[in-house]
Amino acid sequence: MNTDISSFNQWIEAWDHFYEKEKELVDLDPNAALVSSVSSDGKPNARVILIKDVSQEGFTFYTNYESRKGKELFHNLEGHITWYSRAQGASIRVQGKVKKINTNLSDEYFSSRDRNAQISASISKQSYDVDSREVLDKEFQEFAEAHEGKKIKRPDHWGGNNHYAFKSRSMEKQR
Ligand SMILES: Cc1cc2nc3c(=O)[nH]c(=O)nc-3n(C[C@H](O)[C@H](O)[C@H](O)COP(=O)(O)O)c2cc1C
């Protein structure tokens, strides 16, 4: 099963080839990938995210602008995604410029999430230590009560600036 991805005319065809197959092979999080960034003092960092959309515009995932990754990706506008398929023995690497997607799309995606996820995103201080699980649960509860029966607006720290699209520059099959 050796696929020469140079035979694909477009990078997105190569992505579709592996990803469509992955969805058949893997039930849990076939869209999981690593996003790498570099801190302002040159230290590399990576973490798992879920890829939510892939188009000619690039790879999109959703996150918190004020998180460590948010700060690191935007200080030099460079990012890297590594997607790995154990089932297919393949790895796809995407290197490119980081940019924000349209805020309307951010709103749309935020409102499509379930209410608990919206509350979590609203109170989340991603990448920062919290005092305890109890403190977080209390904040969650208070927010939920204060917004009972109301539409939850996408928070500024989560919207507009906090979605990134990576323009693909390279992909390869490894083994
Ligand atoms: C399976 C899985 C999926 C995840 N998906 C996301 C995601 O889509 N967006 C996100 O911001 N964090 C996601 N996380 C949490 C990140 O891995 C990370 O812990 C968090 O974003 C803080 O990273 P940072 O401190 O480097 O900014 C996911 C974690 C796991 C294990």
PDBQT file of the ligand as one rigid body, heavy atoms in Angstrom, charges set to zero:
ROOT
HETATM    1  C1  LIG A 201      -8.134  14.479  21.591  1.00  0.00    +0.000 C 
HETATM    2  C2  LIG A 201      -7.878  15.939  21.949  1.00  0.00    +0.000 A 
HETATM    3  C3  LIG A 201      -8.447  16.921  21.167  1.00  0.00    +0.000 A 
HETATM    4  C4  LIG A 201      -8.228  18.289  21.467  1.00  0.00    +0.000 A 
HETATM    5  N1  LIG A 201      -8.757  19.245  20.639  1.00  0.00    +0.000 NA
HETATM    6  C5  LIG A 201      -8.512  20.550  20.891  1.00  0.00    +0.000 A 
HETATM    7  C6  LIG A 201      -8.970  21.574  19.967  1.00  0.00    +0.000 A 
HETATM    8  O1  LIG A 201      -9.585  21.303  18.935  1.00  0.00    +0.000 OA
HETATM    9  N2  LIG A 201      -8.692  22.872  20.288  1.00  0.00    +0.000 N 
HETATM   10  C7  LIG A 201      -7.999  23.220  21.420  1.00  0.00    +0.000 A 
HETATM   11  O2  LIG A 201      -7.785  24.407  21.643  1.00  0.00    +0.000 OA
HETATM   12  N3  LIG A 201      -7.526  22.266  22.285  1.00  0.00    +0.000 NA
HETATM   13  C8  LIG A 201      -7.758  20.960  22.038  1.00  0.00    +0.000 A 
HETATM   14  N4  LIG A 201      -7.278  19.985  22.896  1.00  0.00    +0.000 N 
HETATM   15  C9  LIG A 201      -6.507  20.422  24.092  1.00  0.00    +0.000 C 
HETATM   16  C10 LIG A 201      -5.059  20.758  23.645  1.00  0.00    +0.000 C 
HETATM   17  O3  LIG A 201      -4.354  19.553  23.360  1.00  0.00    +0.000 OA
HETATM   18  C11 LIG A 201      -4.291  21.559  24.706  1.00  0.00    +0.000 C 
HETATM   19  O4  LIG A 201      -4.186  20.846  25.908  1.00  0.00    +0.000 OA
HETATM   20  C12 LIG A 201      -4.933  22.908  24.989  1.00  0.00    +0.000 C 
HETATM   21  O5  LIG A 201      -5.453  23.497  23.811  1.00  0.00    +0.000 OA
HETATM   22  C13 LIG A 201      -3.917  23.884  25.607  1.00  0.00    +0.000 C 
HETATM   23  O6  LIG A 201      -2.800  23.977  24.744  1.00  0.00    +0.000 OA
HETATM   24  P1  LIG A 201      -1.759  25.207  24.793  1.00  0.00    +0.000 P 
HETATM   25  O7  LIG A 201      -1.476  25.450  26.242  1.00  0.00    +0.000 OA
HETATM   26  O8  LIG A 201      -0.544  24.735  24.061  1.00  0.00    +0.000 OA
HETATM   27  O9  LIG A 201      -2.398  26.379  24.141  1.00  0.00    +0.000 OA
HETATM   28  C14 LIG A 201      -7.453  18.636  22.601  1.00  0.00    +0.000 A 
HETATM   29  C15 LIG A 201      -6.874  17.614  23.370  1.00  0.00    +0.000 A 
HETATM   30  C16 LIG A 201      -7.087  16.303  23.051  1.00  0.00    +0.000 A 
HETATM   31  C17 LIG A 201      -6.421  15.228  23.886  1.00  0.00    +0.000 C 
ENDROOT
TORSDOF 0
